[in-house]
């Protein structure tokens, strides 16, 4: 179940600072290529990346625990 939609990269970065679990998030039509490595390190899981641009290695790693 998706519980929060992330609309900007700034919103995601602010969420990282809150030290909360990064799960059940929705990213829609965002260019996340510049923060792909950060997304991988953050441990995002059970989240939806719909129409997003990600680095190739990020797609491979994220698809195990997320919906791409």
C-alpha positions as CSV (number, residue, x, y, z in Angstrom):
1,X,0.0,0.0,0.0
2,X,1.4,3.4,-1.1
3,X,1.3,5.8,1.8
4,X,3.1,8.9,0.5
5,X,3.7,10.5,-2.9
6,X,7.1,12.2,-3.5
7,X,6.7,15.0,-5.9
8,X,10.2,16.5,-6.0
9,X,13.8,15.5,-5.3
10,X,13.9,18.1,-2.6
11,X,11.0,16.4,-0.9
12,X,12.8,13.0,-1.0
13,X,16.0,14.6,0.4
14,X,14.0,16.2,3.3
15,X,12.5,12.8,4.0
16,X,16.0,11.3,4.2
17,X,16.9,13.7,7.0
18,X,13.9,12.6,9.1
19,X,15.4,9.2,9.6
20,X,12.1,7.4,9.0
21,X,11.7,4.1,7.1
22,X,11.6,4.7,3.4
23,X,8.9,2.4,2.3
24,X,5.5,2.6,0.5
25,X,6.5,5.7,-1.4
26,X,5.3,6.7,-4.9
27,X,7.5,8.5,-7.4
28,X,5.8,9.5,-10.6
29,X,7.4,10.9,-13.8
30,X,10.5,12.2,-12.1
31,X,14.1,12.4,-13.3
32,X,15.9,10.7,-10.5
33,X,19.1,10.0,-12.4
34,X,21.2,12.5,-10.5
35,X,20.2,11.0,-7.1
36,X,20.0,7.3,-8.2
37,X,23.0,6.3,-6.0
38,X,21.5,8.1,-3.0
39,X,18.2,6.3,-3.5
40,X,20.1,3.0,-3.5
41,X,21.9,3.8,-0.3
42,X,18.7,4.9,1.4
43,X,17.2,1.5,1.4
44,X,13.9,2.4,-0.3
45,X,11.6,-0.6,-0.4
46,X,8.0,-1.5,-1.3
47,X,7.8,1.8,-3.3
48,X,6.5,2.6,-6.8
49,X,8.7,4.3,-9.5
50,X,6.2,5.0,-12.3
51,X,7.6,6.7,-15.4
52,X,10.8,7.7,-13.6
53,X,14.3,8.1,-15.1
54,X,16.9,6.2,-13.1
55,X,20.4,5.0,-13.8
56,X,20.7,1.5,-15.2
57,X,22.4,0.1,-12.1
58,X,19.7,1.7,-9.9
59,X,16.9,0.0,-11.9
60,X,18.6,-3.4,-11.6
61,X,19.0,-3.0,-7.8
62,X,15.7,-1.4,-7.0
63,X,13.5,-3.9,-8.9
64,X,14.1,-6.6,-6.3
65,X,12.2,-4.7,-3.5
66,X,10.2,-2.1,-5.4
67,X,7.8,-1.7,-8.3
68,X,9.4,-0.2,-11.4
